[in-house]
């Protein structure tokens, strides 16, 4: 099973930049999208279906043109869960999960901490999400949480760890939360295969950050420990340029 996570920074803008043709070429079984910034009736559902993804699930934010997550799948899941049931987490459209036999896949868009108020919201979200996942894992042990976590885990995951140590996304408290979250039952699939520096998934639009590879790795496919034995490959796809993020891919092998 090939799974991709991609913060498209506006699905309509991404489509105008060739996203659907790229999707056909990339050919994942499931793709988790974040920051779709659109409602379903604003999205060319039939075009995406014709591209090979008839099973489409959208969970937009209450506020139009903001946030929102989606999952596109080649095959129909047996169950779909929109949100977490926690109001302060769900009104911005940040969690969506599909369940198959033997594996469940979540698209997550963790808040950013752009100011004091949003940073406080981010920490509350992180705390409540940890509790939610702790409970979910007891029910669903084979879980893949794909998404934009808005946190760099280690200094290796950011181009300038010294100057960014007081910036949200690389604060010690955020990094500790992500470290604890991983150690509580998840594998960072990319780092499972690749320990090298200079691999990023987001770049600022300013100052030629992408062309100079001055980026942050904030997009992850975290795989539950139960699926570690099934990991086959995990890569970042920086050549996809429909967004200020790029896609991240994980491939799982379920052959006996």
Secondary structure, DSSP 8 states (H G I E B T S, - for coil): -EEEEEE-SSHHHHHHTTHHHHHHHH--SEEEEE---S-GGGS-HHHHHHTT--EEEEE--SSTTS--EEEEESS--SEEEES-S-HHHHTTT-EEEEEETTEEEEEEE-----SHHHHHHHHHHHHHHHHHHHHHHHH-SSEEEEEE-S---SGGGBTTTTTTTTSTTS-HHHHHHHHHHHHTTEEEHHHHH---S---SEE-SSTTTTTTT-EE--EEEEEEGGGGGGEEEEEEETT--SSSB-EEEEEE----
